[in-house]
Amino acid sequence: MSDTHNLSTLIDALRRLPGVGAKSAARMAFHMLQHDREGAQLLSRALSEAVQKVRHCSRCYTFTEAEVCSTCLDAERDATKLCVVETPADQSALERTSAYRGLYFVLMGKLSPLDGIGPKEIGLHRLLERACDGVVTEVILATNFTAEGETTAHVIAQTLKARGLQVTRLARGVPAGSELEYVDLGTIAHALVDRR
């Protein structure tokens, strides 16, 4: 029906968000149109502005509105340490801990050959240029502990070690306050291997 073309387009657009199915997308669309048109306008403007103005930092590849992000420009950061993460969301999570004061490199993904994502697609060449700048002495691999994240960390580690850089991996283990019987076996196994 031509009289619902715009509504269908809105629902299809909302379905592109991760974890949003057809029913959730329809619920959001109906809610905004019925109860919060002002919010819908705000969302529309915010998305439009972000798409036009947010870009990748030329040094670490995270999201920024400037050529170089504020983290890379911060003279108080330890430029000898470079933490490699998969996404800007992962970088943000590490920043919230206030435990790391070095610099970052954001891959914008992880190796996934079945999906056609190889070293070129995650910017391995950019990472090598950044890590081999003569200032970085340690690269901390903070990719996720999924099969793809582990593969990505392994490939990066081998490549960087061959160039003489110290490469470390984010530690993993049993979460504080948890009971062993409820922790998955892979986590327990890694905690045993990585014990100190």
C-alpha positions as a LaTeX table, in Angstrom:
\begin{tabular}{lrrr}
\hline
Residue & $x$ (\AA) & $y$ (\AA) & $z$ (\AA) \\
\hline
Met1 & 0.00 & 0.00 & 0.00 \\
Ser2 & 1.41 & 3.37 & $-1.04$ \\
Asp3 & $-0.11$ & 5.14 & 1.98 \\
Thr4 & 2.22 & 3.26 & 4.36 \\
His5 & 5.42 & 3.43 & 2.28 \\
Asn6 & 7.15 & 5.85 & 4.71 \\
Leu7 & 6.12 & 3.79 & 7.73 \\
Ser8 & 7.48 & 0.60 & 6.11 \\
Thr9 & 10.71 & 2.41 & 5.26 \\
Leu10 & 11.06 & 3.57 & 8.89 \\
Ile11 & 10.47 & 0.04 & 10.22 \\
Asp12 & 13.00 & $-1.42$ & 7.77 \\
Ala13 & 15.54 & 1.22 & 8.81 \\
Leu14 & 15.06 & 0.43 & 12.51 \\
Arg15 & 15.51 & $-3.29$ & 11.81 \\
Arg16 & 19.08 & $-2.56$ & 10.72 \\
Leu17 & 20.01 & $-1.91$ & 14.35 \\
Pro18 & 21.64 & $-4.85$ & 16.13 \\
Gly19 & 19.20 & $-6.97$ & 18.13 \\
Val20 & 16.12 & $-5.29$ & 16.66 \\
Gly21 & 13.69 & $-7.60$ & 14.92 \\
Ala22 & 10.53 & $-6.83$ & 12.94 \\
Lys23 & 8.24 & $-6.60$ & 15.98 \\
Ser24 & 10.57 & $-4.36$ & 17.98 \\
Ala25 & 11.15 & $-2.11$ & 14.98 \\
Ala26 & 7.42 & $-1.77$ & 14.40 \\
Arg27 & 6.83 & $-1.03$ & 18.11 \\
Met28 & 9.48 & 1.71 & 18.05 \\
Ala29 & 8.13 & 3.24 & 14.85 \\
Phe30 & 4.53 & 3.27 & 16.09 \\
His31 & 5.59 & 4.70 & 19.45 \\
Met32 & 7.56 & 7.56 & 17.91 \\
Leu33 & 4.83 & 8.43 & 15.42 \\
Gln34 & 2.00 & 8.13 & 17.93 \\
His35 & 3.51 & 9.40 & 21.18 \\
Asp36 & 6.85 & 11.12 & 20.57 \\
Arg37 & 7.09 & 12.97 & 17.27 \\
Glu38 & 9.42 & 15.49 & 18.92 \\
Gly39 & 11.73 & 12.62 & 19.93 \\
Ala40 & 11.54 & 11.26 & 16.39 \\
Gln41 & 12.62 & 14.65 & 15.01 \\
Leu42 & 15.46 & 14.80 & 17.55 \\
Leu43 & 16.60 & 11.30 & 16.59 \\
Ser44 & 16.42 & 12.19 & 12.90 \\
Arg45 & 18.54 & 15.33 & 13.35 \\
Ala46 & 21.06 & 13.58 & 15.61 \\
Leu47 & 21.55 & 10.74 & 13.12 \\
Ser48 & 21.89 & 13.14 & 10.21 \\
Glu49 & 24.46 & 15.29 & 12.06 \\
Ala50 & 26.46 & 12.26 & 13.23 \\
Val51 & 26.60 & 10.73 & 9.75 \\
Gln52 & 27.82 & 14.05 & 8.32 \\
Lys53 & 30.33 & 15.01 & 11.03 \\
Val54 & 31.68 & 11.89 & 12.76 \\
Arg55 & 34.71 & 10.30 & 11.12 \\
His56 & 37.71 & 8.14 & 11.96 \\
Cys57 & 40.70 & 9.49 & 13.86 \\
Ser58 & 43.70 & 9.49 & 11.52 \\
Arg59 & 45.91 & 7.95 & 14.24 \\
Cys60 & 43.83 & 5.41 & 16.17 \\
Tyr61 & 40.76 & 5.03 & 13.91 \\
Thr62 & 38.17 & 5.61 & 16.64 \\
Phe63 & 35.21 & 7.92 & 16.06 \\
Thr64 & 35.82 & 11.66 & 16.31 \\
Glu65 & 34.71 & 14.92 & 14.76 \\
Ala66 & 38.31 & 16.14 & 14.45 \\
Glu67 & 41.20 & 14.91 & 12.30 \\
Val68 & 42.85 & 13.47 & 15.46 \\
Cys69 & 40.83 & 12.46 & 18.53 \\
Ser70 & 41.33 & 14.01 & 21.98 \\
Thr71 & 42.82 & 10.78 & 23.38 \\
Cys72 & 45.58 & 10.74 & 20.75 \\
Leu73 & 46.27 & 14.44 & 21.39 \\
Asp74 & 46.48 & 14.02 & 25.19 \\
Ala75 & 50.12 & 14.64 & 26.16 \\
Glu76 & 49.48 & 12.96 & 29.54 \\
Arg77 & 48.93 & 9.56 & 27.89 \\
Asp78 & 51.75 & 6.98 & 27.76 \\
Ala79 & 52.67 & 6.91 & 24.06 \\
Thr80 & 54.82 & 3.78 & 24.51 \\
Lys81 & 51.71 & 1.63 & 25.12 \\
Leu82 & 49.18 & 0.88 & 22.38 \\
Cys83 & 46.01 & $-1.03$ & 23.24 \\
Val84 & 44.28 & $-2.76$ & 20.31 \\
Val85 & 40.50 & $-3.09$ & 20.56 \\
Glu86 & 37.81 & $-4.23$ & 18.14 \\
Thr87 & 35.38 & $-1.31$ & 18.40 \\
Pro88 & 35.01 & 2.22 & 19.79 \\
Ala89 & 32.57 & 0.70 & 22.32 \\
Asp90 & 35.38 & $-1.56$ & 23.60 \\
Gln91 & 37.68 & 1.47 & 23.87 \\
Ser92 & 35.00 & 3.31 & 25.82 \\
Ala93 & 34.63 & 0.37 & 28.22 \\
Leu94 & 38.38 & 0.33 & 28.91 \\
Glu95 & 38.40 & 4.11 & 29.42 \\
Arg96 & 35.63 & 3.88 & 32.01 \\
Thr97 & 37.89 & 1.71 & 34.19 \\
Ser98 & 40.47 & 4.54 & 34.48 \\
Ala99 & 43.07 & 1.77 & 34.73 \\
Tyr100 & 44.78 & 2.37 & 31.37 \\
Arg101 & 46.55 & 5.61 & 30.40 \\
Gly102 & 48.17 & 4.62 & 27.12 \\
Leu103 & 46.93 & 5.07 & 23.56 \\
Tyr104 & 44.61 & 2.95 & 21.41 \\
Phe105 & 44.14 & 1.48 & 17.98 \\
Val106 & 40.59 & 0.53 & 16.99 \\
Leu107 & 40.32 & $-2.27$ & 14.42 \\
Met108 & 36.65 & $-1.63$ & 13.60 \\
Gly109 & 36.08 & $-5.37$ & 13.52 \\
Lys110 & 37.73 & $-8.74$ & 13.86 \\
Leu111 & 39.03 & $-11.39$ & 11.50 \\
Ser112 & 36.20 & $-13.55$ & 10.18 \\
Pro113 & 37.18 & $-15.38$ & 6.97 \\
Leu114 & 33.72 & $-16.94$ & 6.60 \\
Asp115 & 32.27 & $-13.42$ & 6.41 \\
Gly116 & 35.00 & $-12.22$ & 4.05 \\
Ile117 & 36.73 & $-10.13$ & 6.73 \\
Gly118 & 40.49 & $-10.52$ & 6.47 \\
Pro119 & 43.55 & $-8.51$ & 7.57 \\
Lys120 & 42.90 & $-5.80$ & 4.97 \\
Glu121 & 39.32 & $-5.19$ & 6.14 \\
Ile122 & 40.34 & $-4.68$ & 9.80 \\
Gly123 & 43.18 & $-2.33$ & 8.85 \\
Leu124 & 46.12 & $-4.53$ & 9.85 \\
His125 & 48.45 & $-2.43$ & 7.66 \\
Arg126 & 47.37 & 0.75 & 9.52 \\
Leu127 & 47.99 & $-0.99$ & 12.85 \\
Leu128 & 51.50 & $-2.07$ & 11.74 \\
Glu129 & 52.36 & 1.49 & 10.68 \\
Arg130 & 51.05 & 2.85 & 13.99 \\
Ala131 & 52.71 & 0.22 & 16.19 \\
Cys132 & 56.06 & 0.47 & 14.40 \\
Asp133 & 56.34 & 4.27 & 14.77 \\
Gly134 & 59.49 & 4.01 & 16.91 \\
Val135 & 57.68 & 5.21 & 20.05 \\
Val136 & 55.42 & 2.24 & 20.86 \\
Thr137 & 57.22 & $-0.46$ & 22.85 \\
Glu138 & 54.26 & $-2.58$ & 24.02 \\
Val139 & 51.09 & $-3.54$ & 22.18 \\
Ile140 & 48.27 & $-4.78$ & 24.43 \\
Leu141 & 45.78 & $-6.98$ & 22.61 \\
Ala142 & 42.32 & $-6.39$ & 24.05 \\
Thr143 & 40.21 & $-8.13$ & 21.44 \\
Asn144 & 37.19 & $-10.03$ & 22.71 \\
Phe145 & 37.51 & $-13.60$ & 23.97 \\
Thr146 & 35.45 & $-15.06$ & 21.11 \\
Ala147 & 36.85 & $-17.46$ & 18.49 \\
Glu148 & 37.23 & $-14.55$ & 16.04 \\
Gly149 & 38.72 & $-12.28$ & 18.69 \\
Glu150 & 41.26 & $-14.92$ & 19.68 \\
Thr151 & 42.20 & $-15.52$ & 16.04 \\
Thr152 & 42.56 & $-11.79$ & 15.48 \\
Ala153 & 44.80 & $-11.47$ & 18.56 \\
His154 & 46.94 & $-14.41$ & 17.43 \\
Val155 & 47.49 & $-13.05$ & 13.92 \\
Ile156 & 48.32 & $-9.58$ & 15.23 \\
Ala157 & 50.65 & $-10.99$ & 17.91 \\
Gln158 & 52.61 & $-13.06$ & 15.40 \\
Thr159 & 52.93 & $-10.14$ & 13.00 \\
Leu160 & 54.07 & $-7.66$ & 15.65 \\
Lys161 & 56.43 & $-10.06$ & 17.43 \\
Ala162 & 58.15 & $-10.64$ & 14.08 \\
Arg163 & 58.86 & $-6.89$ & 14.05 \\
Gly164 & 60.41 & $-7.01$ & 17.54 \\
Leu165 & 57.58 & $-5.46$ & 19.54 \\
Gln166 & 56.51 & $-6.66$ & 22.98 \\
Val167 & 52.96 & $-8.01$ & 22.69 \\
Thr168 & 50.74 & $-8.76$ & 25.69 \\
Arg169 & 47.18 & $-10.06$ & 25.89 \\
Leu170 & 44.42 & $-8.82$ & 28.17 \\
Ala171 & 44.14 & $-11.23$ & 31.12 \\
Arg172 & 41.01 & $-13.30$ & 31.59 \\
Gly173 & 39.70 & $-15.33$ & 34.44 \\
Val174 & 36.93 & $-16.06$ & 36.87 \\
Pro175 & 34.88 & $-12.93$ & 37.64 \\
Ala176 & 35.08 & $-11.65$ & 41.21 \\
Gly177 & 32.12 & $-12.74$ & 43.31 \\
Ser178 & 31.22 & $-15.68$ & 41.11 \\
Glu179 & 30.93 & $-19.34$ & 42.07 \\
Leu180 & 32.97 & $-21.83$ & 40.06 \\
Glu181 & 30.04 & $-24.16$ & 39.40 \\
Tyr182 & 28.30 & $-21.39$ & 37.43 \\
Val183 & 31.33 & $-20.20$ & 35.42 \\
Asp184 & 31.69 & $-21.60$ & 31.89 \\
Leu185 & 34.38 & $-24.24$ & 31.45 \\
Gly186 & 36.41 & $-22.23$ & 28.93 \\
Thr187 & 36.81 & $-19.38$ & 31.41 \\
Ile188 & 37.88 & $-21.78$ & 34.18 \\
Ala189 & 40.39 & $-23.47$ & 31.85 \\
His190 & 41.91 & $-20.14$ & 30.81 \\
Ala191 & 42.02 & $-18.97$ & 34.43 \\
Leu192 & 44.00 & $-22.09$ & 35.34 \\
Val193 & 46.44 & $-21.65$ & 32.45 \\
Asp194 & 46.87 & $-17.91$ & 33.12 \\
Arg195 & 47.15 & $-18.31$ & 36.91 \\
Arg196 & 49.74 & $-16.20$ & 38.72 \\
\hline
\end{tabular}
